[in-house]
Amino acid sequence: MTVPAGVTVPGMTVPGATGATGVVAVVAVAVAVVAVLSLPWWLPGRVVALRVRVFNRVNGDEGIPVPGDLVGIERFKEVYSHPAAGGRSKGAALSDLFWYWLAPGPEMHQEHLEAGERYDAVARATRAFLSVPRTEAEELTRRCVTRTLREARGLVRLRDQMMPLWAEFSYELVFGRRCPRTARDLIVGNANDVVTSLKCCGLRHMDRRDRLTRYLMDRLPLVRQPLPDGLSAREQALYLQGAFFNTAVVQLSEATAHLLMVLAQHPDVQARALTGGPRYLDQVIAETLRLYPLFGIAHRVTTGDIPLDEHAVIPAGSVLCFNYPEFHRAGFTDPDHFDPGRFAPAPSHHDRSAVRELNHIPFGVAANRPCPAWRLAPIAMRVAAEEILRLYALDSSASHTRSLPNRGPCLLTPRYAHRSAAHRPLLLFVRFRDRWEDVWRSLVQLVLGTYMVWDARRQRLCERHFADDGQPVAH
């Protein structure tokens, strides 16, 4: 039978049709496989960019980036140090988000208190707790490293390992006695919950935070220094929780994790740190905090006009967003390269002055409420690194970014022990796992971050606080 051209009969196979369909299917599968396998190389970056756009909408048009079109790098410190750049929370939509993350008690957090008698009382108390002799701080750090890292080995997350260390350290600073395991668990649970939500890797769990508040209220009579005057018992507990068992534990854990990741990924620096003495390790710490500053954006609300020149002024009520990473990159040759030598002291007085004038403010600026632990933290970090290097060789093949959402995967091998045959495969596994975790983590951060931005704006913790105090609410 002859079938006219273009006509098909049921059951009849057209020559070449099956082959063409098969080729298309194979190509489609191949494209899908390539797309899936390439996810770690392109998806996280795009998701992070989308998340940044979501967060940039929190303040609308009220934020003035520094450095930016209005204030350049050369005037960063000048504007940051201006007396009118001292507002902390009142009048900034971004404050609602930070108060949400830091709850409970963000109104008692030293970083978010407005200037006045209450801030002065809190600042005095904090300085008293932190004013310990260098030798005492060093010995305290050594004891805490010995107790918390005694059995650590193998593949770990550095931030997780550091939190018990700095929880015990902070407890002894406040109470002057060894930290009970119960207290350590409460402190770590609180601090981990805060920093996990800050990085949008998990939602808040207020029950964990409230348990620590209740624990601290019961132990207020045991503190080794007088607490700020004029506060209720709950406010005193919230002050301790925010300053010492939230910010101190989180920031010291993050900073030390960054330091150890740097040592793990630069074997030459690690080797020299073992023999180079404290001065070299101080240079490593300085360069670590330059490349991985603990602050991303610090926002300040202007309490008065800041004149820039005869034609420009930053008006009162503006929200200045100081970009630490951008400032720390400016003025350095090859700024993404890790080089502790940038902070090496030079023989001439001129060169030493040049080091001091570098764009490097890891603890803020002296004229605008610097971190109160600016003296103690580097001492404790250096001793912790010395002790850990004495115990372990460090290796890591994971990504190392400023926000450290992967918590610092690292392989700890007892110092001078023979590395097993599985050492190199383990590092390959770490790199592979970290790449794929980054895909899932970026999606989680986008979803949870968007939700928390919305929830913070809905709750308006900061805005409502000032409204309830009888103060006008800024919009």
Sine and cosine of phi, psi and omega as CSV:
sin_phi,cos_phi,sin_psi,cos_psi,sin_omega,cos_omega
0.00,0.00,0.66,-0.75,0.02,-1.00
-0.99,-0.17,0.79,-0.61,0.00,-1.00
-0.97,-0.25,0.80,-0.60,0.00,-1.00
-0.86,0.50,0.47,-0.88,0.01,-1.00
-0.87,0.49,0.66,-0.75,0.05,-1.00
1.00,0.06,-0.07,1.00,-0.02,-1.00
-0.95,-0.30,0.73,-0.69,0.03,-1.00
-0.90,-0.43,0.50,-0.87,0.00,-1.00
-0.93,-0.38,0.71,-0.70,0.03,-1.00
-0.77,0.64,0.73,-0.69,0.01,-1.00
1.00,0.01,-0.19,0.98,-0.04,-1.00
-1.00,0.04,0.71,-0.71,0.04,-1.00
-0.99,-0.13,0.80,-0.60,0.03,-1.00
-1.00,0.10,0.82,-0.57,-0.03,-1.00
-0.83,0.56,0.74,-0.67,0.05,-1.00
1.00,0.02,-0.30,0.95,-0.06,-1.00
-0.92,0.39,-0.73,0.68,-0.01,-1.00
-0.88,0.47,-0.65,0.76,0.01,-1.00
-0.89,0.45,-0.67,0.74,0.00,-1.00
-0.91,0.41,-0.69,0.72,0.02,-1.00
-0.88,0.48,-0.65,0.76,0.01,-1.00
-0.90,0.44,-0.65,0.76,0.01,-1.00
-0.90,0.44,-0.69,0.72,0.02,-1.00
-0.87,0.49,-0.68,0.73,0.00,-1.00
-0.89,0.45,-0.68,0.73,0.00,-1.00
-0.89,0.46,-0.69,0.72,0.01,-1.00
-0.89,0.46,-0.68,0.73,0.00,-1.00
-0.88,0.47,-0.69,0.73,0.02,-1.00
-0.90,0.43,-0.67,0.74,-0.01,-1.00
-0.89,0.46,-0.68,0.73,0.02,-1.00
-0.89,0.46,-0.67,0.74,0.00,-1.00
-0.90,0.44,-0.67,0.74,0.01,-1.00
-0.90,0.44,-0.71,0.70,0.01,-1.00
-0.88,0.47,-0.67,0.75,0.00,-1.00
-0.88,0.47,-0.68,0.73,-0.01,-1.00
-0.92,0.39,-0.72,0.69,-0.04,-1.00
-0.91,0.41,-0.45,0.89,-0.03,-1.00
-1.00,0.02,-0.03,1.00,-0.05,-1.00
-0.78,0.63,-0.72,0.69,-0.05,-1.00
-0.88,0.47,-0.34,0.94,-0.07,-1.00
-1.00,-0.03,-0.28,0.96,-0.04,-1.00
-0.75,-0.67,-0.50,0.87,-0.09,-1.00
-0.94,0.34,-0.75,0.66,-0.05,-1.00
-0.82,0.57,-0.68,0.73,-0.01,-1.00
-0.88,0.48,-0.65,0.76,0.01,-1.00
-0.93,0.36,-0.62,0.78,0.01,-1.00
-0.92,0.38,-0.66,0.75,0.03,-1.00
-0.88,0.48,-0.68,0.73,0.03,-1.00
-0.87,0.49,-0.65,0.76,0.04,-1.00
-0.91,0.42,-0.66,0.75,0.00,-1.00
-0.91,0.42,-0.61,0.79,0.05,-1.00
-0.88,0.47,-0.65,0.76,0.03,-1.00
-0.90,0.44,-0.62,0.79,0.03,-1.00
-0.89,0.46,-0.71,0.70,-0.04,-1.00
-0.94,0.34,-0.53,0.85,0.01,-1.00
-0.91,0.41,-0.33,0.94,0.00,-1.00
-0.99,0.15,-0.17,0.99,-0.03,-1.00
-0.86,0.51,-0.72,0.69,-0.04,-1.00
-1.00,-0.01,-0.05,1.00,-0.04,-1.00
0.88,0.48,-0.76,-0.65,-0.03,-1.00
-0.99,-0.15,0.14,0.99,-0.12,-0.99
-0.98,0.18,-0.34,0.94,-0.07,-1.00
-0.99,0.16,0.69,-0.72,0.09,-1.00
-0.94,-0.35,0.93,-0.36,-0.02,-1.00
-0.94,0.33,0.68,-0.73,0.06,-1.00
-0.75,-0.66,0.90,-0.43,0.04,1.00
-0.96,0.27,0.40,-0.92,-0.01,-1.00
-0.17,-0.99,-0.32,-0.95,-0.05,-1.00
-0.91,0.42,-0.55,0.84,-0.06,-1.00
-1.00,0.08,-0.66,0.75,-0.03,-1.00
-0.82,-0.57,0.90,-0.44,-0.01,-1.00
-0.99,0.11,0.09,-1.00,0.02,-1.00
-0.81,0.59,-0.65,0.76,-0.11,-0.99
-0.91,0.42,-0.29,0.96,-0.02,-1.00
-0.91,-0.42,0.20,0.98,-0.03,-1.00
-0.83,0.56,-0.83,0.56,-0.04,-1.00
-0.91,0.42,-0.62,0.79,-0.02,-1.00
-0.87,0.50,-0.74,0.67,-0.02,-1.00
-0.94,0.33,-0.65,0.76,0.02,-1.00
-0.87,0.50,-0.56,0.83,-0.06,-1.00
-1.00,0.04,-0.09,1.00,-0.07,-1.00
-0.91,0.41,0.67,-0.74,-0.02,-1.00
-0.84,0.54,-0.47,0.88,-0.02,-1.00
-0.99,0.15,-0.14,0.99,0.02,-1.00
-1.00,-0.06,0.71,0.71,-0.14,-0.99
-0.90,-0.43,-0.02,1.00,0.03,-1.00
-0.92,0.38,0.61,-0.79,-0.13,-0.99
-0.95,-0.30,-0.71,0.71,-0.13,-0.99
-0.70,-0.72,-0.68,0.73,-0.13,-0.99
-0.88,0.47,0.83,-0.56,0.10,-0.99
0.99,-0.11,0.07,1.00,0.01,-1.00
-0.88,-0.48,0.81,-0.59,0.04,-1.00
-0.89,0.47,-0.51,0.86,0.01,-1.00
-0.89,0.46,-0.45,0.90,0.00,-1.00
-0.88,0.47,-0.57,0.82,0.02,-1.00
-0.85,0.53,-0.61,0.79,-0.03,-1.00
-0.95,0.32,-0.70,0.72,0.00,-1.00
-0.93,0.37,-0.61,0.79,0.05,-1.00
-0.90,0.44,-0.61,0.79,0.03,-1.00
-0.87,0.49,-0.72,0.69,-0.02,-1.00
-0.93,0.36,-0.58,0.81,-0.10,-0.99
-1.00,0.02,-0.09,1.00,0.01,-1.00
-0.86,0.52,0.52,-0.85,0.08,1.00
-1.00,0.10,0.39,-0.92,0.11,-0.99
0.99,0.15,0.48,0.88,0.04,-1.00
-0.89,0.46,-0.43,0.90,0.03,-1.00
-0.93,0.36,-0.23,0.97,0.04,-1.00
-0.97,-0.26,0.01,1.00,-0.03,-1.00
-0.97,0.26,0.76,-0.65,-0.10,-1.00
-0.85,0.53,-0.60,0.80,-0.02,-1.00
-0.93,0.37,-0.39,0.92,-0.10,-0.99
-0.94,-0.35,0.03,1.00,0.08,-1.00
-0.97,0.24,0.69,-0.72,0.10,-0.99
-0.96,0.27,0.33,-0.94,0.01,-1.00
-0.87,0.49,0.59,-0.81,0.00,-1.00
0.46,-0.89,-0.13,-0.99,-0.07,-1.00
-0.89,0.46,-0.64,0.77,-0.02,-1.00
-0.91,0.42,-0.70,0.72,0.03,-1.00
-0.88,0.48,-0.69,0.72,-0.02,-1.00
-0.87,0.50,-0.66,0.75,0.01,-1.00
-0.91,0.41,-0.67,0.74,0.01,-1.00
-0.91,0.41,-0.69,0.73,-0.02,-1.00
-0.89,0.45,-0.64,0.77,0.04,-1.00
-0.89,0.46,-0.68,0.73,0.01,-1.00
-0.89,0.45,-0.67,0.74,0.00,-1.00
-0.89,0.46,-0.70,0.71,0.02,-1.00
-0.87,0.49,-0.61,0.79,0.00,-1.00
-0.91,0.42,-0.68,0.73,0.02,-1.00
-0.90,0.43,-0.59,0.81,-0.09,-1.00
-1.00,0.07,-0.19,0.98,-0.05,-1.00
-0.99,0.12,0.98,0.21,0.06,-1.00
-0.90,-0.44,0.56,-0.83,0.03,-1.00
-0.86,0.52,0.49,-0.87,-0.03,-1.00
-0.82,0.57,-0.74,0.68,-0.04,-1.00
-0.89,0.46,-0.60,0.80,0.03,-1.00
-0.92,0.39,-0.66,0.75,0.02,-1.00
-0.90,0.43,-0.64,0.77,0.00,-1.00
-0.91,0.42,-0.71,0.71,-0.02,-1.00
-0.92,0.40,-0.63,0.78,0.04,-1.00
-0.87,0.49,-0.69,0.73,0.01,-1.00
-0.88,0.47,-0.70,0.72,0.00,-1.00
-0.87,0.49,-0.68,0.73,0.01,-1.00
-0.88,0.47,-0.68,0.74,-0.04,-1.00
-0.93,0.36,-0.61,0.79,0.06,-1.00
-0.89,0.46,-0.71,0.70,-0.02,-1.00
-0.87,0.49,-0.69,0.72,-0.06,-1.00
-0.95,0.32,-0.64,0.77,-0.16,-0.99
-1.00,-0.04,-0.37,0.93,-0.05,-1.00
-0.92,-0.40,0.30,0.95,-0.09,-1.00
-0.84,0.54,-0.64,0.77,-0.10,-1.00
-0.89,-0.45,0.23,0.97,0.01,-1.00
-0.95,0.31,0.71,-0.70,0.09,-1.00
-0.17,-0.99,0.25,-0.97,0.00,-1.00
0.99,0.15,-0.42,-0.91,-0.05,-1.00
-0.99,0.12,0.87,-0.49,-0.07,-1.00
-0.74,-0.68,0.18,-0.98,0.20,-0.98
-0.96,-0.27,0.88,-0.48,-0.15,-0.99
-0.88,0.48,-0.65,0.76,-0.02,-1.00
-0.89,0.46,-0.61,0.79,0.03,-1.00
-0.90,0.43,-0.59,0.81,0.01,-1.00
-0.95,0.30,-0.52,0.85,-0.06,-1.00
-0.98,0.20,-0.47,0.88,-0.10,-1.00
-0.89,0.46,-0.72,0.70,0.07,-1.00
-0.87,0.49,-0.59,0.81,0.02,-1.00
-0.86,0.51,-0.80,0.59,-0.09,-1.00
-0.98,0.21,-0.34,0.94,0.14,-0.99
-0.91,0.42,-0.73,0.69,0.03,-1.00
-0.91,0.41,-0.65,0.76,0.02,-1.00
-0.86,0.51,-0.75,0.66,-0.04,-1.00
-0.92,0.39,-0.61,0.79,0.02,-1.00
-0.88,0.48,-0.70,0.72,0.00,-1.00
-0.93,0.37,-0.55,0.84,0.08,-1.00
-0.87,0.49,-0.64,0.77,-0.08,-1.00
-0.99,0.14,-0.71,0.71,-0.15,-0.99
-0.96,-0.27,-0.19,0.98,0.06,-1.00
0.93,0.36,0.40,0.92,0.01,-1.00
-0.51,-0.86,0.28,-0.96,-0.05,-1.00
-0.88,0.47,0.62,-0.78,-0.05,-1.00
-0.98,0.21,0.85,-0.53,0.09,-1.00
-0.92,0.40,0.44,-0.90,-0.03,-1.00
-0.88,0.48,-0.59,0.80,0.03,-1.00
-0.86,0.51,-0.72,0.69,0.01,-1.00
-0.91,0.42,-0.66,0.75,-0.01,-1.00
-0.87,0.50,-0.68,0.73,0.00,-1.00
-0.90,0.44,-0.64,0.77,0.02,-1.00
-0.92,0.40,-0.66,0.75,-0.02,-1.00
-0.92,0.40,-0.72,0.69,0.00,-1.00
-0.90,0.44,-0.66,0.75,0.02,-1.00
-0.87,0.50,-0.67,0.74,0.03,-1.00
-0.91,0.41,-0.79,0.61,-0.07,-1.00
-0.89,0.45,-0.67,0.74,0.01,-1.00
-0.90,0.43,-0.61,0.79,0.01,-1.00
-0.92,0.40,-0.65,0.76,0.01,-1.00
-0.90,0.43,-0.78,0.63,-0.10,-1.00
-0.95,0.32,-0.52,0.85,0.05,-1.00
-0.91,0.42,-0.65,0.76,0.04,-1.00
-0.95,0.31,-0.60,0.80,0.06,-1.00
-0.85,0.53,-0.59,0.81,0.00,-1.00
-1.00,0.02,0.06,1.00,0.04,-1.00
0.88,0.47,0.46,0.89,0.06,-1.00
-1.00,-0.06,-0.07,1.00,0.02,-1.00
-0.19,-0.98,0.37,-0.93,0.04,-1.00
-0.99,0.16,0.21,-0.98,0.03,-1.00
-0.96,0.28,0.51,-0.86,0.11,-0.99
-0.81,-0.59,1.00,-0.01,-0.15,-0.99
-0.92,0.40,-0.39,0.92,0.02,-1.00
-0.90,0.43,-0.61,0.79,0.05,-1.00
-0.89,0.46,-0.65,0.76,-0.04,-1.00
-0.95,0.30,-0.65,0.76,-0.02,-1.00
-0.91,0.40,-0.54,0.84,0.03,-1.00
-0.89,0.46,-0.63,0.78,0.03,-1.00
-0.93,0.38,-0.63,0.77,0.02,-1.00
-0.86,0.52,-0.72,0.69,0.00,-1.00
-0.90,0.44,-0.65,0.76,0.02,-1.00
-0.87,0.49,-0.71,0.70,-0.03,-1.00
-0.92,0.39,-0.59,0.80,0.03,-1.00
-0.87,0.49,-0.60,0.80,0.00,-1.00
-0.94,0.33,-0.36,0.93,-0.11,-0.99
-0.93,-0.37,0.23,0.97,0.02,-1.00
-0.84,0.55,-0.60,0.80,0.00,-1.00
-0.91,0.42,-0.22,0.98,-0.10,-1.00
-1.00,-0.06,-0.07,1.00,-0.07,-1.00
-0.90,0.44,0.50,-0.87,-0.10,-1.00
-1.00,0.01,-0.12,0.99,0.05,-1.00
-0.74,-0.67,0.45,-0.89,0.05,-1.00
-0.88,0.48,0.64,-0.77,0.04,-1.00
-1.00,0.08,0.30,-0.95,-0.06,-1.00
-0.83,0.55,0.63,-0.77,0.02,-1.00
-0.95,0.32,0.41,-0.91,0.14,-0.99
0.97,0.23,0.22,0.97,-0.01,-1.00
-0.94,-0.34,0.54,-0.84,0.14,-0.99
-0.95,0.30,0.19,-0.98,0.02,-1.00
-0.87,0.50,-0.66,0.75,0.01,-1.00
-0.91,0.41,-0.65,0.76,0.02,-1.00
-0.90,0.43,-0.61,0.79,0.05,-1.00
-0.90,0.43,-0.65,0.76,0.04,-1.00
-0.91,0.42,-0.65,0.76,0.01,-1.00
-0.92,0.39,-0.56,0.83,0.09,-1.00
-0.88,0.48,-0.76,0.65,0.02,-1.00
-0.88,0.48,-0.67,0.74,-0.03,-1.00
-0.89,0.45,-0.71,0.70,-0.05,-1.00
-0.94,0.33,-0.70,0.71,-0.10,-0.99
-0.98,0.21,-0.70,0.71,-0.16,-0.99
-0.97,-0.25,-0.60,0.80,-0.12,-0.99
-0.96,-0.27,0.12,0.99,0.16,-0.99
-0.85,-0.53,-0.97,0.23,-0.10,-1.00
-0.87,0.49,-0.75,0.66,-0.05,-1.00
-0.88,0.48,-0.73,0.68,-0.03,-1.00
-0.92,0.40,-0.71,0.71,-0.02,-1.00
-0.90,0.44,-0.77,0.64,-0.10,-1.00
-0.93,0.36,-0.64,0.76,0.05,-1.00
-0.92,0.40,-0.61,0.79,0.02,-1.00
-0.91,0.40,-0.69,0.72,0.02,-1.00
-0.91,0.42,-0.73,0.69,-0.04,-1.00
-0.89,0.47,-0.68,0.73,-0.01,-1.00
-0.94,0.34,-0.59,0.81,0.07,-1.00
-0.89,0.46,-0.67,0.74,0.07,-1.00
-0.87,0.49,-0.70,0.71,-0.02,-1.00
-0.88,0.48,-0.71,0.71,-0.01,-1.00
-0.94,0.34,-0.56,0.83,0.07,-1.00
-0.90,0.44,-0.65,0.76,0.05,-1.00
-0.87,0.49,-0.72,0.69,0.01,-1.00
-0.90,0.43,-0.60,0.80,-0.01,-1.00
-0.93,0.37,-0.50,0.86,-0.08,-1.00
-0.98,-0.19,0.01,1.00,0.06,-1.00
-0.76,-0.65,0.99,0.12,-0.07,-1.00
-0.82,0.57,-0.55,0.83,0.00,-1.00
-0.92,0.39,-0.63,0.77,0.04,-1.00
-0.92,0.38,-0.65,0.76,0.01,-1.00
-0.88,0.47,-0.69,0.73,-0.01,-1.00
-0.90,0.44,-0.68,0.74,-0.01,-1.00
-0.94,0.33,-0.55,0.84,0.01,-1.00
-0.89,0.45,-0.44,0.90,0.02,-1.00
-0.94,0.35,-0.46,0.89,-0.10,-0.99
-0.83,-0.55,-0.17,0.99,-0.14,-0.99
-0.99,0.14,-0.12,0.99,0.04,-1.00
0.99,0.12,0.09,-1.00,-0.09,-1.00
-0.90,0.44,-0.53,0.85,-0.03,-1.00
-0.90,0.43,-0.66,0.75,0.01,-1.00
-0.92,0.39,-0.67,0.74,0.00,-1.00
-0.90,0.44,-0.54,0.84,0.09,-1.00
-0.89,0.45,-0.61,0.79,0.05,-1.00
-0.91,0.41,-0.63,0.77,0.03,-1.00
-0.90,0.44,-0.66,0.75,0.02,-1.00
-0.90,0.44,-0.70,0.72,-0.01,-1.00
-0.88,0.48,-0.70,0.72,0.00,-1.00
-0.94,0.35,-0.56,0.83,0.07,-1.00
-0.88,0.47,-0.72,0.69,-0.02,-1.00
-0.96,0.29,-0.35,0.94,0.14,-0.99
-0.95,0.31,-0.74,0.67,-0.08,-1.00
-0.98,0.20,-0.50,0.87,-0.02,-1.00
-0.78,-0.62,0.91,0.42,-0.02,-1.00
-0.88,0.47,0.58,-0.81,-0.04,-1.00
-0.95,0.32,-0.44,0.90,0.06,-1.00
-0.99,-0.13,0.69,-0.73,0.14,-0.99
-1.00,-0.02,-0.95,0.31,0.05,-1.00
-0.87,-0.49,0.82,-0.58,0.11,-0.99
-0.97,-0.26,0.87,-0.50,-0.02,-1.00
-0.98,-0.18,0.65,-0.76,0.02,-1.00
-0.73,-0.68,0.61,-0.79,-0.01,-1.00
-0.96,-0.27,0.81,-0.58,-0.07,-1.00
-0.96,0.28,0.75,-0.66,0.00,-1.00
-1.00,-0.09,-0.03,1.00,0.05,-1.00
-0.28,-0.96,0.11,-0.99,0.02,-1.00
-0.93,0.37,0.59,-0.81,0.11,-0.99
-0.88,-0.47,0.97,-0.26,0.01,-1.00
-0.95,0.31,0.68,-0.73,0.04,-1.00
-0.97,-0.23,-0.71,0.70,0.11,-0.99
-0.36,-0.93,-0.17,-0.98,-0.08,-1.00
-0.93,0.37,-0.24,0.97,-0.03,-1.00
-0.92,-0.40,-0.24,0.97,-0.11,-0.99
-0.77,-0.64,0.59,-0.81,0.05,-1.00
-0.52,-0.85,0.59,-0.80,0.13,-0.99
-1.00,-0.04,0.91,-0.42,-0.11,-0.99
-0.96,0.27,0.42,-0.91,0.08,-1.00
-0.84,0.54,0.59,-0.81,-0.01,-1.00
1.00,0.03,0.02,1.00,0.04,-1.00
-0.97,0.23,0.47,-0.88,0.07,-1.00
-0.96,-0.26,0.93,-0.38,0.01,-1.00
-1.00,-0.05,0.79,-0.62,-0.01,-1.00
-0.94,-0.35,0.99,-0.14,-0.05,-1.00
-0.99,0.13,0.86,-0.50,-0.09,-1.00
-1.00,-0.07,0.99,-0.17,-0.02,-1.00
-0.90,0.44,-0.77,0.64,-0.04,-1.00
-0.85,0.53,-0.65,0.76,-0.01,-1.00
-0.92,0.38,-0.66,0.75,0.03,-1.00
-0.89,0.45,-0.65,0.76,-0.02,-1.00
-0.94,0.34,-0.29,0.96,0.04,-1.00
-1.00,0.03,-0.47,0.88,-0.12,-0.99
-0.94,0.34,0.67,-0.75,0.08,-1.00
1.00,0.09,0.01,1.00,0.01,-1.00
-0.95,-0.31,0.67,-0.74,0.14,-0.99
-0.96,0.30,0.76,-0.66,-0.02,-1.00
0.76,0.65,0.90,0.44,-0.17,-0.99
-0.90,0.44,-0.37,0.93,-0.01,-1.00
-0.99,0.12,-0.16,0.99,0.00,-1.00
-0.99,0.12,0.72,-0.70,0.01,-1.00
-0.99,0.13,0.88,-0.47,-0.06,-1.00
-0.56,-0.83,0.99,-0.10,0.02,-1.00
-0.87,0.49,-0.36,0.93,-0.01,-1.00
-0.88,0.47,-0.28,0.96,0.05,-1.00
-0.87,0.50,-0.46,0.89,-0.08,-1.00
-0.95,-0.32,0.25,0.97,0.04,-1.00
-0.95,0.30,0.72,-0.69,0.03,-1.00
-0.92,0.38,0.66,-0.75,0.02,-1.00
-0.97,-0.23,0.36,-0.93,-0.08,-1.00
-0.92,0.38,-0.50,0.86,-0.08,-1.00
-1.00,0.02,0.49,-0.87,0.02,-1.00
-0.88,0.47,-0.62,0.79,-0.02,-1.00
-0.87,0.50,-0.70,0.72,-0.04,-1.00
-0.92,0.38,-0.61,0.80,0.04,-1.00
-0.89,0.45,-0.62,0.78,0.05,-1.00
-0.90,0.44,-0.61,0.80,-0.01,-1.00
-0.89,0.45,-0.61,0.79,0.04,-1.00
-0.89,0.46,-0.67,0.74,0.00,-1.00
-0.91,0.41,-0.44,0.90,-0.05,-1.00
-1.00,0.00,0.07,1.00,0.03,-1.00
-0.88,0.47,0.42,-0.91,0.07,-1.00
-0.97,0.26,0.99,0.15,-0.14,-0.99
-0.50,-0.87,0.97,-0.23,-0.03,-1.00
-0.72,-0.69,0.88,0.47,-0.09,-1.00
-0.88,0.48,-0.40,0.91,-0.01,-1.00
-0.92,-0.39,0.36,0.93,-0.01,-1.00
1.00,0.07,-0.24,-0.97,0.00,-1.00
-0.91,-0.41,0.55,-0.84,-0.12,-0.99
-0.87,0.49,-0.52,0.85,-0.08,-1.00
-0.99,0.14,-0.10,1.00,-0.08,-1.00
-0.70,-0.72,0.90,0.43,0.06,-1.00
0.75,0.66,0.94,0.34,0.06,-1.00
-0.91,0.43,0.24,-0.97,0.06,-1.00
-0.83,0.55,0.80,-0.60,-0.04,-1.00
-0.91,0.42,-0.28,0.96,0.00,-1.00
-0.99,-0.11,0.36,0.93,-0.08,-1.00
-0.87,0.50,-0.49,0.87,0.02,-1.00
-1.00,0.03,-0.68,0.73,-0.13,-0.99
-0.97,0.25,-0.65,0.76,-0.12,-0.99
-0.86,0.52,-0.75,0.66,0.00,-1.00
-0.89,0.46,-0.57,0.82,0.03,-1.00
-0.89,0.46,-0.76,0.65,-0.03,-1.00
-0.91,0.42,-0.66,0.75,0.01,-1.00
-0.88,0.47,-0.68,0.73,-0.02,-1.00
-0.89,0.46,-0.72,0.69,-0.01,-1.00
-0.90,0.43,-0.65,0.76,0.03,-1.00
-0.87,0.49,-0.70,0.71,0.01,-1.00
-0.90,0.43,-0.67,0.75,0.03,-1.00
-0.86,0.51,-0.72,0.70,-0.03,-1.00
-0.92,0.39,-0.66,0.75,-0.02,-1.00
-0.92,0.38,-0.65,0.76,0.05,-1.00
-0.91,0.42,-0.53,0.85,0.06,-1.00
-0.91,0.41,-0.52,0.86,-0.05,-1.00
-1.00,-0.01,-0.57,0.82,-0.20,-0.98
-0.69,-0.72,0.49,-0.87,0.30,-0.95
-1.00,-0.07,0.65,-0.76,-0.11,-0.99
-0.92,-0.40,0.69,-0.72,0.08,-1.00
-0.61,-0.80,0.65,-0.76,0.08,-1.00
-0.46,-0.89,0.64,-0.77,0.06,-1.00
-0.88,-0.48,0.16,0.99,-0.02,-1.00
-0.99,0.17,0.28,-0.96,0.05,-1.00
-0.93,0.36,0.53,-0.85,-0.02,-1.00
-0.79,-0.61,0.96,-0.28,0.00,-1.00
-0.85,-0.52,0.26,-0.97,-0.05,-1.00
-0.86,0.50,-0.66,0.75,-0.06,-1.00
-0.97,0.23,-0.34,0.94,0.06,-1.00
0.75,0.66,0.77,0.63,-0.01,-1.00
-0.92,0.38,-0.34,0.94,0.02,-1.00
-0.99,0.13,-0.02,1.00,0.09,-1.00
0.92,0.39,0.25,0.97,0.13,-0.99
0.98,0.22,0.90,0.43,0.07,-1.00
-0.88,0.47,0.73,-0.68,-0.07,-1.00
-0.44,-0.90,0.53,-0.85,0.05,-1.00
-0.98,-0.19,0.87,-0.49,0.04,-1.00
-0.98,-0.19,0.85,-0.53,0.06,-1.00
-0.88,-0.47,0.80,-0.60,0.02,-1.00
-0.77,0.64,0.75,-0.66,-0.08,-1.00
-0.82,0.57,0.73,-0.68,0.02,-1.00
0.95,0.32,0.08,1.00,0.12,-0.99
-0.98,0.19,0.46,-0.89,0.02,-1.00
-0.95,0.31,0.78,-0.62,0.03,-1.00
-0.96,0.27,0.74,-0.67,-0.07,-1.00
-0.97,0.25,0.17,-0.99,0.02,-1.00
-0.91,0.41,-0.33,0.94,-0.02,-1.00
-0.99,0.11,-0.01,1.00,-0.09,-1.00
-0.87,0.50,-0.80,0.59,-0.03,-1.00
-0.92,0.40,-0.70,0.72,0.08,-1.00
-0.86,0.52,-0.57,0.82,0.03,-1.00
-0.89,0.45,-0.66,0.75,0.01,-1.00
-0.92,0.38,-0.58,0.81,0.09,-1.00
-0.90,0.43,-0.64,0.77,0.04,-1.00
-0.89,0.46,-0.67,0.74,0.00,-1.00
-0.86,0.51,-0.71,0.71,0.00,-1.00
-0.90,0.44,-0.70,0.71,-0.01,-1.00
-0.90,0.44,-0.74,0.67,-0.03,-1.00
-0.89,0.46,-0.67,0.74,-0.04,-1.00
-0.90,0.43,-0.63,0.77,0.03,-1.00
-0.86,0.51,-0.71,0.70,-0.06,-1.00
-0.98,0.22,-0.53,0.85,0.11,-0.99
-0.89,0.46,-0.55,0.84,-0.02,-1.00
-0.89,0.45,-0.53,0.84,0.03,-1.00
-0.90,0.44,-0.81,0.58,-0.03,-1.00
-0.91,0.42,-0.66,0.75,-0.05,-1.00
-0.89,0.46,-0.65,0.76,-0.01,-1.00
-0.90,0.44,-0.61,0.79,0.03,-1.00
-0.93,0.37,-0.67,0.75,0.05,-1.00
-0.87,0.48,-0.70,0.72,-0.01,-1.00
-0.89,0.46,-0.62,0.79,0.02,-1.00
-0.90,0.44,-0.75,0.66,-0.06,-1.00
-0.93,0.37,-0.79,0.62,-0.06,-1.00
-0.94,0.35,-0.60,0.80,0.04,-1.00
-0.90,0.45,-0.68,0.73,0.03,-1.00
-0.89,0.46,-0.68,0.74,0.02,-1.00
-0.89,0.46,-0.70,0.71,-0.06,-1.00
-0.94,0.35,-0.55,0.83,0.11,-0.99
-0.87,0.49,-0.71,0.70,0.02,-1.00
-0.90,0.44,-0.71,0.71,-0.06,-1.00
-0.92,0.40,-0.62,0.79,0.03,-1.00
-0.91,0.42,-0.67,0.74,0.04,-1.00
-0.91,0.40,-0.55,0.84,0.02,-1.00
-0.93,0.36,-0.68,0.73,-0.05,-1.00
-0.98,0.22,-0.52,0.85,0.07,-1.00
0.76,0.64,0.79,0.62,-0.08,-1.00
-0.86,0.52,-0.73,0.69,-0.03,-1.00
-0.95,0.32,-0.74,0.67,-0.03,-1.00
-0.86,0.51,-0.70,0.72,0.00,-1.00
-0.93,0.38,-0.56,0.83,0.01,-1.00
-0.86,0.50,-0.75,0.66,-0.03,-1.00
-0.95,0.32,-0.51,0.86,0.08,-1.00
-0.92,0.38,-0.66,0.75,0.01,-1.00
-0.92,0.39,-0.44,0.90,0.04,-1.00
-0.98,0.19,0.08,1.00,0.00,-1.00
0.99,0.15,0.19,0.98,0.01,-1.00
-1.00,-0.06,0.50,-0.87,0.03,-1.00
-0.91,0.41,0.63,-0.78,-0.01,-1.00
-1.00,0.00,0.83,-0.56,-0.02,-1.00
-0.99,0.13,0.59,-0.81,0.03,-1.00
-0.82,-0.57,0.00,0.00,0.00,0.00
